[in-house]
Amino acid sequence: MANRSYLYSLSNQPKSYSDRPETISGLSEWPYSIPFTYRVLMSGNPNLCASLVSDGFEDDLPDDKTQLYAISSDFEVGFERLKKFVEVLRVISKDITDLPDSMLNETLEFLQEHKDRHLLLETIELDCMDGSEESVLRGYVESEIIACREAGAAIDALPEDPKVSADIVKSAAENNSESALSPFYGLQFNDKFDNVESEPPVGLYWSDILYYDLESKKEFEESLE
């Protein structure tokens, strides 16, 4: 199985592995990458939090567990930014055969139906591809937090007119720069927009059935009985 990033909506910001939310739902998972839409969604005040995927590695000693981290953010702020980006995509997608308007509608409908107070981005599988020390893993997550904030700033820098923004985003995707628009660089606005080799992919696959079916507070407590 490919190493993946995982996105969830949930009711809390986990302080520990056992700090389970009252409600939690899967939103999406992606092989070998963190899609641009994940970063936009996670741009609402992203902060370091505890991973709910695992409380350490299998070979850790019981009293010396490796602290694993994830990212928590505010759902509403990121969702509003994603809505703005989707309107820009509606303009751009007119030239993309595999990106019908219905896909963009389904994105917004799915996220609205699975809305909660917070979002959780789990990147531990990707991070472990390059390291296993606790400080190194924390550094990877902290770097991703910066990337999420920058994605949000890029959306905020766009004009409100989707048609004007579409031209700006397409140009920024093709020309690397040091400006606030740099997070758009590398996006593919063609039929490879979500190709596994695209870096970053746009990210328009959504499902509440993920490899890690994270437990709510009630489910977690029942599993300990």
Sequence and secondary structure as in RCSB ss.txt:
>XXXX:A:sequence
MANRSYLYSLSNQPKSYSDRPETISGLSEWPYSIPFTYRVLMSGNPNLCASLVSDGFEDDLPDDKTQLYAISSDF
EVGFERLKKFVEVLRVISKDITDLPDSMLNETLEFLQEHKDRHLLLETIELDCMDGSEESVLRGYVESEIIACRE
AGAAIDALPEDPKVSADIVKSAAENNSESALSPFYGLQFNDKFDNVESEPPVGLYWSDILYYDLESKKEFEESLE
>XXXX:A:secstr
   EEEEEEESS  SSTT   S EEEEEEEETS  HHHHHHTTSS EEEE SS SS TTSBTTB    EEEEEEH
HHHHHHHHHHHHHHHHHGGG TT  HHHHHHHHHHHHHT  SEEEEE HHHHTTT  SHHHHHHHHHHHHHHHHH
HHHHHHTS S HHHHHHHHHHHHHS  SSTTGGGTT   STTTT TTSSS       S  SS    HHHHHHHH 
